[in-house]
Amino acid sequence: MARLLIGQSEAVGRFVAERSPIERPDFGNFVGIGILRSDGALVAGVVFSDWQPPCRRIELSGAVDDPRAISTGTIVSIGNYVFRQLNVYRIWSKTSKDNRRALKLLEQLGFIREGTMASFYGPNQHAIILRVTEPEWQRKWGKVPLKEAA
C-alpha cells in the first residue's frame, strides 16, 4: 500500500524535476506530494505550483516511476487535499502532445483537454492544456467510499 509524503516539498520537487526534461515545475511557491512505496521509496510525485488565489487555480506537474503506486485512494486523497485544504477551484496542466502516457493518465483522472499551445516546446513541439474543476472532480471521484480514499 502506498503512503503520501506531505511536508517535504523540496524532495518531491526534485523528484518531479529530474523526470521532466521539458516541463520543469516552477519552484517559487509550490506544494509537493510524494507517493511512497511500502519500503519508503519515492515512486511518484505531484507538484502544485503557480497558485493564483484570486482565481483559485493552480498548476499540476507530476512524474511516476511505478504506476502501480497510484491507487484510487491515493488519487482521491490528493484531489481532496487540493480542492478542500488549498481551496482550489481549478487545476490545470500542460504536457507535450507526444506524451501519450501523461495525456492518458490526466484524462483518466478527469482532466479535460482545453487546447493546444503551438510550438510551445520548440518548432512543431506542441503542448496540450488540460483542466479539471472542483465540480468535475466531485462528479468523477466524489462517490468513492471514504475507506478507499483513506
Secondary structure, DSSP 8 states (H G I E B T S, - for coil): --EEEES-HHHHHHHHHHT-SS-----SS-EEEEEE-TTS-EEEEEEEEEEETTTTEEEEEEEES-GGG--HHHHHHHHHIIIIIS--SEEEEEEETT-HHHHHHHHHHT-EEEEEETTTTSTT--EEEEEEEHHHHHHHHTTS-HHHH-
